Amino acid sequence: MRESKILNIGSDTIHLTHYPLYEWFNFYNNGIHLFGHTHGTCPELNRSADIGIDKISTVLRDYKLREKMINQIVNYHQMNY
């Protein structure tokens, strides 16, 4: 399993990880951290959120990243598959 992925979407840097982190890539420059694993039991810090299967629709709406994330995923798959 890949442990982490960095996405740059416009001016946003998003660090995706399986596990929650207390600090992440670009933490001190307004980077965003999205993680899974905890099924909503881990407290979210400023600019981090649990996007596990139990919470994904709420988190994407809260961060206003839904369209950006969908476009990034579609573009990635078009270029790599």
C-alpha positions in Angstrom: 0.0 0.0 0.0 1.3 3.5 -0.8 1.6 5.3 2.5 1.2 8.9 1.1 0.6 11.1 -1.9 1.1 14.8 -2.5 -1.4 16.6 -4.7 -1.0 20.1 -6.0 -4.3 21.5 -7.1 -4.2 25.2 -8.0 -2.6 26.9 -5.0 -3.5 24.0 -2.6 -1.0 21.4 -1.5 -2.9 18.3 -0.2 -1.1 15.5 1.6 -3.0 12.3 1.5 -2.1 9.5 3.9 -3.6 6.4 5.3 -2.9 7.3 8.9 -3.4 10.7 10.6 -0.4 12.9 11.2 0.2 15.8 13.6 2.3 17.6 11.0 2.4 17.0 7.3 4.0 18.3 4.1 3.5 22.1 3.9 2.0 22.1 7.4 3.5 25.6 8.0 2.4 26.9 4.6 -1.3 26.1 4.8 -1.0 22.6 3.4 -4.1 20.4 3.8 -3.9 16.8 5.2 -6.5 14.2 4.4 -6.4 10.8 6.0 -8.3 7.6 6.6 -7.9 4.6 8.9 -9.6 5.9 12.0 -13.3 5.6 10.9 -14.1 9.0 12.4 -12.6 8.4 15.8 -9.5 10.6 15.5 -9.9 14.4 16.2 -9.3 16.5 13.2 -6.8 19.4 13.4 -6.9 22.7 11.6 -6.5 21.9 7.9 -6.7 18.1 8.4 -9.6 15.8 8.0 -10.6 12.2 8.1 -11.8 11.2 4.6 -12.3 7.6 5.4 -15.3 5.8 4.0 -17.3 6.8 7.1 -16.9 10.6 6.5 -15.9 11.3 3.0 -18.9 13.2 1.6 -19.1 15.6 4.6 -15.4 16.3 4.5 -15.2 17.1 0.8 -18.2 19.4 1.1 -16.6 21.1 4.2 -13.3 21.7 2.5 -14.9 22.8 -0.8 -12.6 20.5 -2.6 -15.1 18.1 -4.2 -14.8 19.4 -7.7 -11.1 19.9 -7.6 -10.5 16.4 -6.2 -12.8 14.8 -8.8 -11.0 16.6 -11.6 -7.6 15.7 -10.2 -8.6 12.0 -10.0 -10.1 12.0 -13.5 -7.0 13.7 -14.9 -4.6 11.3 -13.1 -6.5 8.2 -14.4 -6.6 9.6 -18.0 -2.8 10.1 -17.9 -1.8 6.9 -16.2 -4.3 4.2 -17.4 
